[in-house]
Amino acid sequence: MKERLLPIGLVAGGLFLVNVVARLVVRFGAGDDDAKQITIGLWALIAVGAVMIPVAFWYGRKHPMVRVIGELGLAVVVACLLAVLIGPFVSGVGPFSNGAGLVFRQFFYFVGLSAIGAVIGLLLLMTTGLDHRSQSWKRYIERSGTKPRKAVRR
């Protein structure tokens, strides 16, 4: 079980770390400038999507697609819940201080951009032919392409 949960936890922790760093930059660097806060928040969401590209590429090389989607989806949801419910405390506010609508929007933006990044990574993986299924087809063709041994007649 550890082999399955450790990568999920590492991916979720990495995505949450990107969010925490962005919140700290907003808290200490942007001040009260709303335009800077929004810009930093958007760049953080883009960074979350960009992190998912190589993660999906790497994870998709080793595992079947159903497992990749399930495990990376779980990692994204866990990271998103951490970012939406615990992340605001890093900024010095509560998660529902600006209303429940903002919490839901943050959740859907985070999940949406993470999904876009993962899809881009998986598409790159499939385009290069390095995914799990392409590699298994390649091994099958290599094995079945050889001629069987001829029987010796006497």
CORBEL-V627431 format. One record per helix or strand of 2 or more residues. SS is the DSSP state (A for helix, B for strand). FROM is the first residue (numbers start at 1). TO is the last residue. If there is no record, write none. Layout:
# CORBEL-V627431
SS&FROM&TO, SS&FROM&TO
This chain:
# CORBEL-V627431
A&2&30, A&34&62, A&65&85, A&87&91, A&100&128, A&132&144
